[in-house]
Amino acid sequence: MLSRRSVAIVLCFIVVMGFMTPAAVPAMADDGKPPATPARAAPAEPSPYHKLLSALQSRLSIEAATSFAGTARRSDGGIDVYLTAADAPVNAIVQELRRAACGGLNVHIVDGMKNNLATLESVRDEILARRPALLARGIKVVELGVHVTANRVRVGVKDLTDGAAAYLAAEFGADRILVFEGGEYAPKH
C-alpha cells in the first residue's frame, strides 16, 4: 500500500507529465482516504417540447385512439400530429395542450393517414411474435418498427427476396408494412 507521501509524489508526477491538470487532482482527506464522490445533480426538467409531445401522445392515444396515427418533430422544432381524420374534439385537445404549454410551439395537424397508431403497433407486435415462424420460412426479420411519417411498419429482412416481400405483404397488409433489405448489427472490434 502506498503512503500519503508516495501518493502525493505520483500525483505530482502525473500533473508534471501533463496527464492531469492540477484542478483535476483530488485532494486527500485528513484521514488519508480520497474524498467522497460528489452527489449527482437532479435530472434536468423536460423541455417545453418534450412536455407538450408527451401530453399530446398520452391524451390522443387514449381519447382519439381510432384516429391518432402518431407524432413527429417538424423541421421548425414544432410537432406534427398525424391523424386518420381530423375532427373537432381532436383539434380541441391539441389546442388545449398547446395553450397549456404556453403556445410557443408550432403544432400542425396532418390528416388523411390510412392507419392509426394502435393498428400499426398491433401489426408490429404480431410480426415480432411470429418471427420464429417467419424464420422457419426463410424470412429473417432483423429490423422492425413503426414509421409514423410513412404510416407503415418498417420491416427489415436480411437477404430479402421478392417472394419474401410478397409473402409479408399478403400476411400483414401491403398498406400497413414497408419491407426493405435490413442489415444485422455486427459490432466491430
N, C-alpha and C positions, 0 to 999 in steps of 0.2 A: 504494500500500500504506500502511496506517495504521501509525503508530509506536506504541510501547507506551504513550506518554503519551496519544495520541488514543484508543486502545482503552480506557484507564482512564477517560477523561472520558466516553466514550459509555456505558460500563457504569455509571458513577455516575449519569448522566442517566436511564438505564433504571430503576435502583433508585429514584431520587428520584421518577420519574413513576409508580412503582408497577407496572411491568411485571414485575419480578422482585424476589424478596426477596434481601437480602444473602447469605443462605446458598446461594442458587441461582447466584450469580455465580461462575464458575470462576476460580480463582487462576491467574495466569500463571506458567509455569515460568521458571527463571533464564535460559533461552536465548530467551525471548520467544515461545515457542510455547505453545498451550493444553495443558493436562495431558492425558495419555493417558486413554482411556475405561476406566473400571474394569471388571475382569473380571466376567462374569456368574456368578451363583451356580449351583451344581449344581441340576438339577431336583429337585423335591420327591419324596420317597419315596411310592409309591402308597399310598392309604388302605387299611385292612383290608377295606373293602367292595370296592374295585376289585381287590385281590389275590384275594379269595375269588371274585368274579364271574369273573375271568379264568381261574382254576383250574377252576371249575365248567364254564365254556363249553368250555375245551380238553379236559378229561377226558371230559365227557359226549358231545361231538361225535365223539370217537374211539371210546370204549368202549361207548357206548349210542346210536349214530347212528340206529338204527331206531326208537327211542322218544323221543329227545331232541327237543323242539319249541321250545326257546329259554328265555330268562330275561327277567325284568322286575323293576324295582325296586318294592318294596312301599311303601305309604304310611307304614309304621313304620320305613322305612330298610333293611329286610331285602331278601331276594331270593326271588322266586317262580321255581321251576324247573318249566317246563311239559313234560309227557310224554304220549305217546300211551297208555302203560300203565306204572304203577309196578311195579317188581319188586325183589327183594332185592338184586341186585348194584347197581342204580342207587341204592337207599337207602343201601347201604354206602358208595358213592363220595361221596354227598352228606354223610353223617355224618363220614367220614374227613376230607374237606376242611374241613368246619365246625370239627372239633376242631383241625385244623392252624392254623386262623385264630383260635384261642383261644375259639371257641364264642360270642363275643359278638353275632354277627349272627343274626337270625331268618331261617331258610331254610324255606320252605314248598313242598311238592311239590303241584303241581296236575296231576292225571292226567285222562285221558279226551279228550285232544286228538285230532282226526281225522288231522291231517297232521304229519309230523315236519319238523324244520327243514331237513334236506337236501332233502326234496321241495319245500318252499316256495322255497328258494333256487334250485333247478333250474327251477321254473316262472318265477321272476323273471328268471333268465338267458335262458330261452327267449323270453320276451316281449321282453326287451331285444334279443336277436339278430334277432327278427322285426319290429322297429319299422319298417324301411323297407317291408316288405310290408304291414304294418298301415296305414301312412300311405298307401300306394297304394290301399287300400280306403276311405280317408277317415277312418281312426281314428288320431288324433294323440295318442299316449301322452306326457303331459307330466310325470307323477309316477309313481314305481314304487318299491316297497319291501316287505319282509316286515314284517307287523304281527303280532308274536308273540302278544299277548293276544287278538287276533281270530282267530288261527290261519289267516290268509289272506295273500295277496299283495295289497296295495292298488295298484290301477291307476287313476291319474287320467287322464281323457281330456278333451281340450279339445273343447267343443261336442258333448258326449255325446248320443247318440240311443238310443232303446230298441233299435233294430236293432244298433247297435254293441255295446251291453251284452250282448245275446243272443248275438251272434257270439263275443265274448270268452269268455262263459260256456261256450259249446259247444266252443270250441277248447282252453281251458285248464282247464276244470272249474269249475262253479259253487260247488263245495265247497272250491275252492282259491284263488279270487280274490274280491276285493271291489272292484267297479267304481264309480267316482264321478266327478262333474264336476270336472276338475282345472283349475287355473289356471297359466298360464305365468308365469315370473318375468320381470318387467319393471322394471328399476331406474328409480327416479325421480330426476331430476337436480335 
